[in-house]
């Protein structure tokens, strides 16, 4: 059986699980958003989570990824994996859903996400603890990605919860909420949603200072 046929078979078998996971993620993330939010979905993949959220809530949704395999009509941009093609503070919220462990330099991507966000970041990640859970996370990552879409990088840049909190704090973000998740029955390791807010500037812009 060719790799393409294997992927198609794998997708067909797991489709009910994938659909359930997508719906669950959409509900969880929608609860963190407000009507009118402008969301950038970094590493958006098929964009089906974003599509479901826009059906639940009146938000603007834009996807960006290094690969192009989205399956919706939502706005999409392909990028080089380093520099997001948007000006500073262009989006109210940036979402990174199971993305950062696929990046060679997760902290560099986080810096870009902070640059283009005016308010906050939503980050969903696998949080393996110890060698056994890291090994299980790698197996899960391989099955979930290599057998569903060709070309997804797998450098396995997993971090502990404390590690991600440290990365966010180094970018002058306040972690305002951490929520444990379990997106589907085959999730072998702990998962968490981290909500991080940009700190307000200590000094207002000169144009707003009253005489």
N, C-alpha and C positions, 0 to 999 in steps of 0.2 A: 504494500500500500504506500502511495506517495505521501510526502509530508502534507501536501495540500489536501488530499483526501482524508488524512488522519485528522487535520485541523477541523475540516468540515464535520466529520463524525463526532469529534470531541465537542464541538459547539452544539451540535444537535442533541447530544445526550445531556449536556449540562444546561440547555436553554431554560428549563423551568427554574433552576437554581439561580442562573444569571438574572433572569427577569425579577425574581423575588429579591435578590440582592440590590438590584437597581432601584426598585420601588422603596425598599427599606432605607437605602442611602438618601434617596430623594426626600423622604419624609423627615429624616433626621436633620438634614441640612436645611430644609425649608424652615424648620423651627428656629434656626439661627439667623434667618433673614427677615427683612421687612419689605413691604410693597415699595417699589421705586428704587430699590437697590440696583446698582449696576455691577454685575459680577463678571470677573475674568476667571475662567476655568482653565488653569494651567495643567497641561498634560491631560486634556479633556477626553482623549480616546474616541469612543463612538458618540459621545455627547448625549446619550440617552438619559443620564441622570439630570443634566441640565434641562432637557426637553420636559421631563416629568415635573421638575420644579417650576418651570414657567407655566405649566398647567395648574399647579397648586397655588401659585402666588404671582402677582404682577411685578416681575422683576425683569430687567434687561440681562441677557446672558450672551457672553462671547467666549468661544473656545479657542485655545491655542495649543499646538502640539508640534513635535518634530516629525511625526508621521501623520498622514492624512487618510484616516479610515472612519471619519464621522459618518453618521447615518441619519442626520436630521437637517432641517433647513436653517438652524441657528447660525449666526455669524461665526466664521472660522478663519483663523490665520495660522499659516505654517511658519515656524521660526527655526532658528539655528541651534536652539538649546542653550544659548548663552544670554542673548540680549532680547528682551521682550520689545516688540515693535510698537510701543505706545509711549506717550509722554508721561511725565511724573503726575501722580495723583489722578490718573484718568478714570480709575474705577473706584467705587466705594469699597468693594470687597474683592479679595483674591482668594480663590479656592485651590488647594493642592490636595487632591484626594488620591492617596496611595501612589504618589508621584516621586517624592524626594529620594526614596531608596533606589530609584532608577537613575538618579543623576550622579555623574562622576564627582561633581562638587556641589552638594546640596546647599551649603551655606551661600555660595555665589548665586544660586537660583533664588534663595530666600531674599537676598539683598535686592534682586531685580523686582521681586514681588512687592517688597516694601516700597520700592521707588514708585511703582505704578498705582499703588493703593493709597487712597486718601484717608482710610479709616482703619481697616483691620484685615487680618488673614484668618481663614479657616483651614486647618491642616488635619487631615485624616491619615493615620499611619499605622502599620504593623509595629508593635513594640515588643520584640522578642527579648527574653531575659535568659542569659546563660547560653552555653554552647548548644545544648539540645534544642532549645527553642529557635536559636539562630539557624540551625540545620533544618528544622522543620519549616521555618519561614522561607528558606531558599528553595526547598522542594515545592512549597505552595506557590512561590513566585514563578518558578519554572513552569509548573502545570498551568497556572492561571494565565500566563502571558505567552510563553513560547508556543503553546499548542492552540492559541486562539488568534494571534496576530504576529506575523513575521516582522522582525526588525526591532522589537522593543528591547532597549538596553537593559542588562541585568548585572550591574556592578555590585548589587546587594549592599548598599550603603545604609544598613539599618543602624538605628541608635536606640539607646534606652530612653525612657520618658525624661529622665533628668538631662540626658544629652540634648534632646530637642528643646527642652526648656532653656538650657544654657545657650543654644544657638539663637533662639528667639530673643532672649534677654540681651545678647551681644548686639542685636540690631535695634536696641532701644524700644522693644515691644513689651507690653504688659500681658502676661498670660492671665486672662480673666476667667477662664473656665476650662476644665479638663473633664471630658465625659468618656467613660469606658464604652466600647462598642463591641458588638458581635454581629458582623454583617451577614454571615451565612454559616451553616453547619460545618463546612469544610475549612473554616478559618482556624488553623492549627495554633495560632499564637494570639496573644492579647492585642487588641486594637484600641486606639484612642482618638477622640476628636479634641484638638486644642484650638481654642479661640484666643487670638492674640490681637490686642488693640495697639495702634500707634499712639505714642505719648503726645500730648498737646505741647506745642511749642511754648517755652517759658516766656517768650516775648512776642507780642502780636506784630504783624507786618507794619512797617512804617506808615503805610497809607491809612491804617485804622487807628493810629494813636491820636488822641484828641489833644489840642493845644492847651 
